[in-house]
Amino acid sequence: MDWHAFLRDWSHASASRGFESKTFGEIGGFPLVASSKGDSSKPCIYLSSGIHGDEPSGPQALFRLLNEDFFDDRFHWLICPVLNPAGLEAGTRENLGGIDLNRDYCLCESEEVSSHIAWLEKQVIPQLFVSLHEDWESSGFYYYEINLGGAVADYKNLLAAAAPYFPPEPESVIDNHKVTEPGWIHHSEHPDLPEGWPEAIYLAKMGCPISLTFETPSSMALEKRVGCHQAMVRESIRCCL
């Protein structure tokens, strides 16, 4: 996929739907883009994707939702559709410097994360954070939830929304995390590694009350992964706000 073209298309499509986009950094000739829309007094939803360069379905899901006019006037929207564009272009999990960006939100060694945090600090604290990911080792769908006392995400409804695409991941331990229920990991606001903060941990430290990180199986068809992510964005917003 041509990620330069994707970002150009995102810019045009988002502007035509009332978003204001800001370039908060540049890496490897790619802009780092954040788009915002809506009254800041309304509940804020922040969505991100593309932080791992071997996980292309999230950005494509957000782009389809954009073209379907999903991002209406009910909420204040913040969207970072492609956090690791150079990694996506190269097809690597890490950025061009070999850094896993989703473990860099404490040390901030990468230009991508340091500039992203500078942008985040200027925004209102989201009431809901949704992050779209993939897992090369899973055979089914699963998600992480960090909840600091926000609305309770309905586990059964989330899995029902994913069911047309994937069953829940059957493993009882996923990436060294014991599941709360099949396909659901309730994670604390504390990182697994003291200095290896993911984006979701940083959002929790900011005070975001609920964070949902959705994982689709990379070995499955791209179309199904994209469709599942679209369904999860829709359902998470329906059940949490």
C-alpha positions as CSV (number, residue, x, y, z in Angstrom):
1,M,0.0,0.0,0.0
2,D,1.2,3.5,-0.8
3,W,1.1,5.3,2.6
4,H,2.0,8.7,1.1
5,A,-1.2,8.4,-1.0
6,F,-3.1,7.2,2.0
7,L,-2.2,10.2,4.0
8,R,-3.0,12.6,1.1
9,D,-6.4,10.8,0.8
10,W,-7.0,11.1,4.5
11,S,-6.2,14.8,4.5
12,H,-8.7,15.5,1.6
13,A,-11.5,13.2,3.0
14,S,-11.2,14.5,6.5
15,A,-11.2,18.1,5.5
16,S,-14.3,17.6,3.4
17,R,-16.1,16.2,6.5
18,G,-15.2,19.1,8.9
19,F,-12.0,17.8,10.4
20,E,-9.1,20.1,11.0
21,S,-5.8,18.2,10.5
22,K,-2.5,19.2,12.1
23,T,1.0,17.9,11.2
24,F,2.7,17.5,14.6
25,G,5.9,16.0,13.2
26,E,7.6,14.5,10.2
27,I,9.6,11.3,9.9
28,G,11.2,9.7,6.9
29,G,9.4,12.1,4.6
30,F,6.0,11.3,6.1
31,P,3.8,13.7,8.0
32,L,2.6,12.7,11.4
33,V,-1.0,13.7,11.3
34,A,-3.7,14.3,13.9
35,S,-7.3,15.2,12.9
36,S,-9.9,16.8,15.2
37,K,-13.5,17.7,14.9
38,G,-16.4,18.9,17.0
39,D,-17.3,21.0,20.0
40,S,-14.6,20.5,22.7
41,S,-17.4,20.7,25.4
42,K,-18.8,17.4,24.1
43,P,-17.5,14.0,25.2
44,C,-14.1,13.4,23.7
45,I,-13.2,10.2,21.9
46,Y,-9.6,9.6,20.8
47,L,-8.8,6.9,18.2
48,S,-5.3,5.8,17.1
49,S,-3.9,3.2,14.7
50,G,-0.9,2.4,12.7
51,I,1.6,2.5,15.6
52,H,3.1,-0.8,14.4
53,G,4.1,-0.9,10.8
54,D,3.1,-4.6,10.2
55,E,-0.5,-3.9,11.3
56,P,-2.2,-2.1,8.4
57,S,-5.9,-2.9,9.1
58,G,-6.4,-0.2,11.7
59,P,-5.7,2.8,9.5
60,Q,-7.8,1.4,6.7
61,A,-10.7,0.8,9.1
62,L,-10.6,4.4,10.3
63,F,-10.5,5.6,6.7
64,R,-13.6,3.6,5.8
65,L,-15.5,4.9,8.8
66,L,-14.5,8.4,7.7
67,N,-15.9,7.9,4.3
68,E,-19.1,6.5,5.8
69,D,-19.5,9.7,7.7
70,F,-19.4,7.9,11.0
71,F,-17.6,10.7,12.8
72,D,-20.7,13.0,13.3
73,D,-21.4,15.8,15.6
74,R,-22.3,13.8,18.7
75,F,-18.7,13.9,20.1
76,H,-15.4,15.8,20.0
77,W,-13.2,13.6,17.9
78,L,-9.4,13.2,18.0
79,I,-7.9,10.8,15.5
80,C,-4.3,9.8,14.8
81,P,-4.7,7.5,11.8
82,V,-1.1,6.6,11.2
83,L,1.4,6.9,14.0
84,N,4.2,5.0,12.4
85,P,4.0,5.8,8.6
86,A,7.6,4.9,7.8
87,G,7.2,1.6,9.6
88,L,4.0,0.9,7.6
89,E,5.8,1.7,4.4
90,A,8.6,-0.7,5.3
91,G,6.3,-3.3,6.7
92,T,8.1,-3.4,10.1
93,R,6.6,-3.4,13.6
94,E,9.2,-0.9,14.7
95,N,10.0,2.5,13.3
96,L,13.0,3.1,11.0
97,G,15.3,3.4,14.1
98,G,14.2,0.0,15.3
99,I,12.1,1.3,18.2
100,D,8.8,-0.2,19.1
101,L,6.8,3.0,19.4
102,N,4.1,1.3,21.6
103,R,6.7,0.8,24.3
104,D,8.2,4.3,24.1
105,Y,5.7,6.4,26.0
106,C,7.8,6.7,29.1
107,L,11.4,7.2,27.7
108,C,10.2,9.0,24.5
109,E,13.3,8.1,22.6
110,S,11.6,8.3,19.2
111,E,10.7,11.5,17.3
112,E,7.3,10.0,16.6
113,V,6.4,9.5,20.2
114,S,7.9,12.7,21.6
115,S,6.1,14.8,19.0
116,H,2.9,12.8,19.6
117,I,3.0,13.4,23.3
118,A,3.6,17.1,22.7
119,W,0.4,17.1,20.7
120,L,-1.6,15.0,23.2
121,E,-0.7,17.4,26.0
122,K,-2.5,20.2,24.2
123,Q,-5.8,18.2,23.9
124,V,-8.6,17.7,26.3
125,I,-8.4,14.4,28.2
126,P,-10.5,11.9,26.3
127,Q,-13.4,10.1,27.9
128,L,-12.7,7.1,25.7
129,F,-9.5,5.9,24.0
130,V,-9.7,3.3,21.2
131,S,-6.6,1.8,19.7
132,L,-6.5,-0.6,16.7
133,H,-3.9,-3.3,16.6
134,E,-3.2,-6.7,15.2
135,D,-1.4,-9.8,16.6
136,W,0.6,-12.1,14.4
137,E,0.5,-14.9,17.0
138,S,-3.3,-15.0,17.6
139,S,-6.0,-17.0,15.8
140,G,-8.9,-15.0,17.1
141,F,-10.0,-11.6,18.3
142,Y,-9.2,-10.1,21.7
143,Y,-9.0,-6.8,23.5
144,Y,-7.3,-5.1,26.4
145,E,-9.3,-2.9,28.7
146,I,-7.9,-0.3,31.1
147,N,-10.7,1.1,33.3
148,L,-10.2,3.8,35.9
149,G,-13.9,4.1,36.7
150,G,-15.3,5.0,33.4
151,A,-18.3,3.4,31.7
152,V,-18.1,-0.4,31.7
153,A,-17.5,-1.8,28.3
154,D,-20.0,-4.7,27.7
155,Y,-17.8,-7.8,27.1
156,K,-20.6,-9.8,25.6
157,N,-21.7,-7.1,23.2
158,L,-18.1,-6.4,22.1
159,L,-17.5,-10.1,21.3
160,A,-20.9,-10.3,19.5
161,A,-19.8,-7.4,17.3
162,A,-16.6,-9.2,16.5
163,A,-18.2,-12.6,16.0
164,P,-19.1,-12.1,12.2
165,Y,-15.4,-11.7,11.6
166,F,-13.5,-13.7,14.2
167,P,-14.1,-15.9,17.3
168,P,-12.5,-14.9,20.6
169,E,-8.9,-15.9,20.9
170,P,-9.0,-19.3,22.6
171,E,-5.7,-19.0,24.6
172,S,-6.0,-18.5,28.4
173,V,-2.8,-16.5,28.5
174,I,-2.1,-14.0,25.8
175,D,1.3,-12.2,25.6
176,N,1.9,-13.1,29.2
177,H,-1.4,-11.8,30.3
178,K,-4.0,-14.1,31.9
179,V,-7.4,-13.4,30.2
180,T,-10.3,-12.2,32.3
181,E,-12.7,-14.0,30.0
182,P,-12.0,-15.5,26.6
183,G,-10.9,-12.6,24.3
184,W,-10.8,-10.1,27.1
185,I,-7.8,-8.9,29.2
186,H,-8.5,-6.4,32.0
187,H,-5.2,-4.6,32.4
188,S,-4.2,-2.3,35.2
189,E,-3.1,1.3,34.6
190,H,0.5,0.2,35.4
191,P,2.9,-0.9,32.6
192,D,4.2,-4.4,32.4
193,L,7.7,-3.0,32.1
194,P,8.5,0.1,34.3
195,E,9.9,2.1,31.3
196,G,8.1,0.3,28.5
197,W,4.9,2.3,28.4
198,P,2.4,1.7,25.6
199,E,0.2,4.5,24.4
200,A,-2.7,3.2,26.4
201,I,-0.7,3.4,29.7
202,Y,0.2,7.0,28.8
203,L,-3.5,7.8,28.3
204,A,-4.3,6.3,31.6
205,K,-1.7,8.4,33.3
206,M,-3.2,11.4,31.6
207,G,-6.5,10.5,33.3
208,C,-8.4,8.9,30.4
209,P,-11.0,6.8,32.3
210,I,-11.4,4.0,29.8
211,S,-9.1,2.6,27.2
212,L,-9.8,-0.3,24.7
213,T,-7.1,-1.8,22.6
214,F,-8.5,-4.1,19.9
215,E,-6.4,-6.9,18.4
216,T,-7.3,-8.8,15.2
217,P,-5.3,-11.8,13.9
218,S,-2.8,-10.7,11.3
219,S,-2.8,-14.2,9.6
220,M,-6.4,-13.8,8.6
221,A,-7.7,-11.9,5.5
222,L,-7.1,-8.2,5.5
223,E,-10.8,-7.5,4.6
224,K,-12.0,-9.3,7.7
225,R,-9.5,-7.5,9.9
226,V,-10.6,-4.1,8.6
227,G,-14.3,-5.0,9.0
228,C,-13.8,-6.2,12.6
229,H,-12.0,-3.0,13.5
230,Q,-14.8,-1.0,12.1
231,A,-17.3,-3.0,14.1
232,M,-15.3,-2.6,17.3
233,V,-15.1,1.2,17.0
234,R,-18.8,1.4,16.5
235,E,-19.7,-0.9,19.3
236,S,-17.2,0.5,21.8
237,I,-18.6,4.0,21.3
238,R,-22.2,2.7,21.5
239,C,-21.6,0.8,24.8
240,C,-19.3,3.3,26.6
241,L,-20.7,6.7,25.8
